[in-house]
């Protein structure tokens, strides 16, 4: 298969149920996707919702909080039936970080692609991990590991507010003038369409640091 028109998406669905799966607007949107994730499904591991022409390759769920009225979080990953042979669901250390590998031979790519689907709950919510720093640390370790074998793509809802905080090492060249290491690559910021007007929160600051460490930009 060629990847010229491969479409990958993510949708915060805020509750996945039979009514939404049958909704014409929902079906029209996802029909254009080859591989997509629905996050905040609010489902449990025993709930399986089938979508015509797609295979469910991951249904990650959380344990219901003792004070919660319903389940929270949840990541469901669907793929076109014709693509199943080219996809591998990878082991994960946490239900909020899910990885899928796209085989380079199947998709006619120079390298395998390692694709992460992520959902982190808002700060101070019952679903937020006890140690959000550890979550970002695990994600960075995953990125560094998979980068050795192929290309890495990240998409998700981090509930991270970053405002205009730079996602690169600011004034990098002045910090490391005339670096002797020929392999060193200076950070050059790329303008971004910022619609985030809230003050950076803890998750936002951690996301910024992850971008700097991994060499990513928003």
Secondary structure, 3 states (H helix, E strand, C coil): CCCCCCCEEEEECCCCCHHHHHCHHHHHHHCCCCEEEEECCCCCCCCCCCCCCEEEEEEECCCCCCCCCCCCCCEEEEEEHHHHHHEEECCCCECCEEEEEECCCCCCCCCEEEEEEEECCCCCCCCCCCCHHHHHHHHHHHHHHHCCCEEEEEEEECCCCCCCCCCCCCCHHHHCCCCCCCCCCCCCCCCCCCCCCCCCCHHHHHHHHHHHHHCCCC
